[in-house]
Amino acid sequence: MNSPRIRIGVLGLALLTGFSAPTAASAAEAPAPSPTVEERRLDRAVPQEILRRSGFDTVAPGLARALDEVRSYAQARRTVVREGAQLWRRAVDRAQGRGPAGGDLSRDDDRPLYWARLGMTREVRTWEPEFGLTGGQRAALLDELERTSRGQTAIDYPHVRGLKRILVTGFDPFTLDRDIRISNPSGATALALDGTVIETADGPARIETAVFPVRWQDFTEGTVERTLRPCLPKVDLFTTVSQGRVGRFDVERTNGAWRGGFADNDNIGRTGTIPVTDPASQPQWTTTTLPYRAIVAADTGRFPVYDNTGVTEIPAGGTEPVVRPDGPTPGSTARQGGGGDYLSNEIAYRATLLRDRLGLHDVLPGGHVHTPVLQFGAQNPTEVTDPEFVRNRLDIIAQVRTILRVAAEES
């Protein structure tokens, strides 16, 4: 999700409105909005095939039936929370080999979760119950569904002495108008590793994960901070993960406070300084505290791993962007971090800025890892999967796991 190579909340007022508003019809009721750009892709042949071949084609119809039985806003909220959490758990279980596969699509595939969630959000977005919904209530229901179906509300570590705690985040597929078949290896990694334990030289480490949308607005509304703020003081290591460059992993040394404008999954672009709370104290750059030297030096898998130090800046007193292979110079203004100027750079910036504002810079290893681009076999221009595609995804997942082990041992 780096730009420009492959470039690639939250509704707080609406939530408060939704929780307190009456369930009876009123003048504040709003008509059901139309499906989003992202949701409208769901009707194409490839998403339908992915859902059918994983058994996830039953998810959205199941939610629709459940909503038919709802008679109040409070009941609707309980329903979407339950159904969203069940979708996340079902996707994690499928990825980790528990329960039926539901079809012949590889279990490591992250796309069933993505497309099934869009089916669910479309149901809620277009739902018109007899008791009526305000715009704020509908927004709150969609927010609950997004958070629960992404694992953002399920991050939980057992209280076990000597157990290290690792937090990992991934992303949805993106650039789907370029190729509707796209999978995101960071999302697949999140499903494969959630709740798992890795053995390190210092003892066991428990991994918890969550997935984030590829939408500027969700980041503007604070979805990253709302999810990570309760977790960072409790973990021993974190890394945000996204898809980056072809054929390589990168540990991104520096993150920049700039949005480059590349279109998101709703085909909306944003350009400007990353919006955060207390902008007066906002730095132009944040840095990784992951043990990047040890990660790069270790034999973690078949893809090479690089310590990526490059950025693009406007030097102090200058007006034009300059590429700096060895990181930013004092007083410069960010134009690209090592991971570009898209949402992968932004999640890295937000997570590491939150780490620093919580006073954890010197005690909490954390940063961003870019995975290789997940590629189909060279002879496959149309099929939704192939053996090379599956092998590449499995190898990326395994290598992220090993990178985490190395990072935990060196932290």
C-alpha positions in Angstrom: 0.0 0.0 0.0 2.8 2.3 -0.7 2.6 5.2 -3.2 3.5 5.9 -5.9 4.8 2.5 -6.7 1.8 0.4 -5.8 -0.1 2.9 -3.8 -1.7 1.2 -2.8 -13.4 6.6 14.1 -15.1 7.4 14.7 -18.6 8.6 14.2 -18.4 9.5 17.9 -21.2 12.0 17.7 -23.3 9.6 15.7 -22.7 6.9 18.2 -23.8 9.1 21.1 -26.8 10.1 19.1 -27.6 6.5 18.2 -27.4 5.2 21.8 -29.6 7.9 23.2 -32.2 8.4 20.4 -35.7 7.0 20.7 -36.6 4.0 18.6 -39.9 5.4 17.5 -40.3 7.2 14.1 -39.6 10.9 14.3 -38.9 13.9 12.1 -35.2 13.1 12.4 -35.6 9.9 10.4 -33.5 9.7 7.3 -34.1 7.7 4.1 -31.8 4.7 3.6 -28.8 5.7 1.6 -27.6 4.0 -1.5 -24.8 1.4 -1.5 -21.3 2.8 -1.6 -18.9 2.5 -4.5 -17.1 -0.2 -2.6 -20.4 -2.1 -1.9 -21.5 -1.9 -5.5 -18.5 -4.0 -6.7 -20.0 -6.9 -4.8 -22.4 -7.7 -7.6 -19.6 -8.5 -10.0 -18.9 -12.1 -11.0 -15.5 -12.5 -9.1 -16.8 -11.4 -5.7 -19.7 -13.7 -6.1 -17.5 -16.6 -7.0 -15.2 -16.0 -4.1 -18.2 -16.0 -1.7 -19.7 -19.1 -3.2 -16.4 -21.1 -3.2 -15.8 -20.3 0.5 -19.3 -20.7 1.8 -19.5 -17.1 2.8 -22.3 -16.4 0.4 -24.7 -17.2 3.3 -23.4 -14.4 5.5 -25.3 -11.3 4.2 -28.6 -13.2 3.6 -28.3 -14.4 7.2 -28.0 -10.9 8.5 -30.9 -9.8 6.3 -33.1 -12.5 7.9 -32.0 -11.5 11.3 -32.8 -7.9 10.6 -36.3 -8.9 9.5 -37.0 -10.0 13.1 -35.7 -6.8 14.7 -38.3 -4.5 16.3 -36.2 -1.8 17.9 -33.0 0.1 17.5 -31.5 -1.5 20.6 -32.3 -5.0 19.2 -30.8 -3.9 15.9 -27.6 -2.9 17.6 -27.3 -6.3 19.4 -27.9 -8.1 16.2 -25.2 -6.3 14.2 -22.7 -6.7 17.0 -23.4 -10.4 17.2 -23.3 -11.0 13.5 -20.2 -8.9 13.0 -18.3 -10.7 15.7 -19.4 -14.1 14.3 -18.1 -13.1 10.8 -14.7 -12.3 12.2 -14.5 -15.5 14.2 -15.7 -17.5 11.3 -13.0 -16.0 9.0 -10.3 -16.6 11.6 -11.4 -20.2 12.2 -11.5 -20.9 8.4 -8.0 -19.5 8.0 -6.7 -21.5 10.9 -8.2 -24.8 9.8 -11.1 -25.0 12.2 -14.6 -26.0 11.0 -15.7 -26.6 7.4 -13.9 -24.9 4.6 -17.2 -24.2 2.9 -15.8 -24.8 -0.5 -12.7 -25.3 -2.6 -11.1 -21.9 -2.1 -7.9 -22.0 -0.1 -8.4 -21.5 3.6 -5.7 -18.8 3.8 -7.7 -16.5 1.6 -8.7 -13.2 3.1 -11.2 -12.2 0.4 -14.2 -14.1 1.7 -14.1 -11.9 4.9 -13.8 -8.7 2.8 -16.7 -9.4 0.4 -18.9 -10.9 3.1 -18.5 -7.8 5.2 -19.5 -5.6 2.3 -22.6 -7.7 1.8 -23.4 -7.1 5.5 -22.8 -3.3 5.4 -24.9 -3.0 2.3 -27.8 -4.8 4.1 -27.6 -2.4 7.0 -27.0 0.7 4.8 -30.1 0.0 2.8 -32.3 -1.5 5.5 -35.6 0.4 6.2 -37.2 -1.0 9.4 -40.8 -0.2 10.3 -39.7 1.6 13.4 -37.5 4.0 11.5 -33.8 4.9 11.8 -32.2 8.3 12.2 -29.0 8.9 10.2 -27.0 8.8 13.4 -28.5 5.5 14.4 -27.7 3.9 11.0 -24.2 5.3 11.1 -23.7 3.8 14.6 -24.9 0.4 13.4 -22.5 0.5 10.5 -19.7 1.5 12.8 -20.4 -1.4 15.2 -20.5 -3.8 12.3 -17.2 -2.6 10.9 -15.4 -2.8 14.2 -16.7 -6.2 15.2 -16.2 -7.8 11.8 -12.6 -6.6 11.7 -11.5 -8.0 15.1 -11.0 -4.5 16.5 -13.2 -5.2 19.5 -11.9 -8.7 20.1 -8.2 -7.9 21.0 -7.7 -9.7 24.3 -4.6 -11.3 25.9 -4.8 -13.9 28.7 -3.3 -13.0 32.0 -0.4 -15.5 32.0 2.9 -14.8 33.6 5.8 -14.7 31.2 3.6 -14.4 28.1 4.7 -11.7 25.7 1.9 -9.8 23.9 2.2 -8.9 20.2 -0.3 -6.8 18.2 -0.5 -7.0 14.4 -2.7 -5.1 12.0 -3.6 -5.8 8.4 -5.6 -4.2 5.6 -8.5 -5.0 3.2 -7.8 -5.7 -0.5 -7.5 -2.5 -2.6 -7.1 -1.2 -6.1 -10.0 -3.4 -7.0 -10.9 -1.5 -10.2 -7.5 -2.5 -11.5 -8.1 -6.1 -10.7 -11.2 -7.3 -8.8 -9.5 -10.5 -7.9 -6.9 -8.9 -5.6 -6.2 -10.3 -2.2 -4.2 -8.5 0.5 -1.5 -10.6 2.2 -1.6 -8.4 5.3 -5.2 -9.2 5.8 -4.6 -12.9 5.3 -1.7 -12.7 7.8 -4.1 -11.1 10.4 -6.5 -14.0 10.0 -3.8 -16.7 10.1 -2.1 -15.3 13.2 -5.0 -14.0 15.4 -4.9 -15.7 18.8 -1.9 -17.8 17.9 1.2 -18.3 20.1 4.7 -18.4 18.8 7.6 -19.8 20.7 10.6 -17.5 21.2 13.9 -18.0 22.9 12.4 -16.0 25.8 9.2 -18.0 26.0 5.8 -17.9 24.4 4.3 -14.8 22.7 0.6 -14.4 22.0 -0.5 -12.6 18.8 -3.7 -10.6 18.5 -4.7 -8.9 15.2 -7.2 -6.6 13.6 -7.9 -5.5 10.0 -8.5 -1.9 8.8 -10.3 -0.5 5.8 -8.7 1.2 2.9 -10.7 4.4 3.2 -9.4 7.8 4.1 -12.5 8.9 5.9 -12.3 6.1 8.5 -8.7 7.1 9.3 -9.8 10.8 9.6 -12.4 9.7 12.1 -9.9 8.0 14.3 -10.4 4.3 13.7 -6.7 3.6 14.2 -6.4 5.5 17.5 -9.7 4.2 18.9 -8.6 0.6 18.3 -4.9 0.9 19.4 -5.0 3.3 22.3 -6.3 0.8 24.8 -3.8 -1.9 23.6 -0.5 -0.2 23.2 0.2 0.3 26.9 -0.4 -3.5 27.4 1.6 -5.0 24.6 5.3 -5.8 24.3 5.5 -5.4 20.5 3.4 -4.1 17.7 3.6 -3.9 13.9 1.2 -2.5 11.3 1.5 -4.6 8.1 0.5 -3.8 4.5 1.3 -4.9 1.0 4.2 -3.0 -0.5 6.7 -3.7 -3.2 7.2 -6.6 -5.6 9.4 -9.4 -4.4 10.5 -7.9 -1.1 9.7 -7.1 2.5 10.6 -3.7 3.9 10.9 -2.5 7.5 10.0 1.1 7.1 12.3 3.3 9.2 10.4 6.6 8.9 6.8 7.6 8.5 5.6 10.9 7.1 2.7 13.2 8.0 1.4 13.6 4.5 -1.5 12.2 2.4 -0.7 11.9 -1.3 -4.2 11.7 -2.6 -4.3 8.3 -4.2 -7.9 7.0 -4.5 -9.2 4.7 -1.8 -11.7 1.8 -2.0 -14.5 4.3 -2.4 -12.6 6.1 -5.2 -12.0 9.1 -3.0 -8.6 10.8 -2.7 -7.3 13.0 0.1 -4.2 15.3 0.0 -2.7 17.2 2.8 -1.3 16.8 6.3 -2.6 13.7 8.1 -5.3 15.0 10.5 -4.7 14.1 14.1 -5.7 15.5 17.5 -3.6 18.4 18.8 -2.1 19.3 15.4 0.0 22.0 17.0 2.3 19.3 18.5 2.2 17.1 15.4 5.6 16.1 14.1 6.4 15.8 10.4 8.1 12.4 11.0 7.8 9.4 13.3 10.3 6.5 13.4 10.2 2.8 13.9 11.3 1.2 17.2 11.3 -2.3 15.8 14.7 -4.1 15.9 15.2 -3.6 12.2 18.8 -4.6 12.1 18.1 -8.0 13.6 15.1 -8.5 11.4 17.0 -7.7 8.2 20.0 -9.9 9.3 17.8 -12.9 10.1 16.9 -15.7 7.7 13.1 -15.2 7.9 12.0 -16.7 4.5 12.4 -16.7 0.8 11.8 -13.0 0.3 14.6 -10.5 1.0 14.0 -8.1 3.8 15.2 -4.5 3.6 15.8 -1.7 6.1 14.1 1.0 4.1 15.4 4.4 5.1 14.3 6.6 2.1 11.8 9.4 2.3 10.7 12.3 0.2 10.8 15.7 1.9 10.6 19.5 1.3 13.8 20.6 2.9 13.7 23.5 5.5 13.5 26.7 3.5 12.8 24.9 0.3 9.7 24.6 -1.9 10.2 21.4 -4.0 10.2 17.8 -2.9 13.5 16.0 -2.7 14.2 12.3 -2.3 16.4 11.5 0.6 17.7 7.9 0.6 19.0 8.2 4.2 16.0 9.7 5.9 14.7 13.2 6.5 16.8 16.3 7.3 16.2 18.6 10.2 13.2 20.9 9.8 11.9 19.3 6.7 8.3 18.8 5.7 7.1 15.3 4.8 5.9 14.3 1.4 6.5 10.6 1.6 7.6 8.3 4.3 9.5 5.1 3.5 6.1 3.5 2.9 4.9 6.2 0.6 2.0 8.6 1.1 -1.0 6.2 1.1 -2.8 4.5 4.0 0.0 2.1 4.9 2.2 5.1 5.6 -0.7 6.7 7.5 -1.4 3.7 9.8 2.3 3.5 10.5 2.4 7.2 11.3 -0.7 7.2 13.4 0.4 4.1 15.4 3.9 5.3 16.1 2.7 8.8 16.9 0.2 7.3 19.4 3.1 5.2 20.9 5.1 8.4 21.4 2.2 10.4 22.8 1.6 7.7 25.3 5.2 8.0 26.4 6.2 4.6 25.1 8.8 5.5 22.5 11.7 4.2 24.5 10.0 1.1 25.9 7.7 -0.3 23.2 9.1 -1.7 19.9 6.7 -0.9 17.1 6.6 0.2 13.5 5.5 -0.9 10.0 6.4 -3.9 7.8 5.6 -4.0 4.1 5.0 -7.4 2.6 5.7 -8.3 -1.1 3.0 -7.8 -3.6 0.8 -10.9 -3.7 1.0 -12.1 -7.3 -1.0 -14.5 -9.4 0.8 -17.1 -11.6 2.1 -15.6 -14.8 -0.3 -17.7 -16.9 -3.4 -16.6 -14.9 -5.0 -13.4 -16.1 -8.6 -14.2 -15.1 -9.0 -17.0 -12.5 -9.7 -16.1 -8.9 -6.9 -18.3 -7.6 -4.0 -20.6 -8.7 -1.3 -22.7 -7.0 1.4 -19.9 -7.3 -1.0 -17.4 -5.8 -1.7 -19.6 -2.8 2.0 -20.5 -2.4 3.0 -16.8 -2.4 0.4 -15.9 0.2 1.3 -18.8 2.5 5.0 -18.0 2.2 4.3 -14.3 3.1 2.2 -15.3 6.1 5.0 -17.7 7.3 7.6 -15.0 6.8 5.7 -12.4 8.8 5.4 -15.0 11.6 9.1 -15.5 11.6 9.8 -11.7 11.5 7.6 -11.4 14.6 9.5 -14.1 16.4 12.8 -12.4 15.6 11.4 -9.0 16.7 10.1 -10.5 20.0 13.4 -12.2 20.8 15.4 -9.0 20.2 13.0 -6.7 22.1 
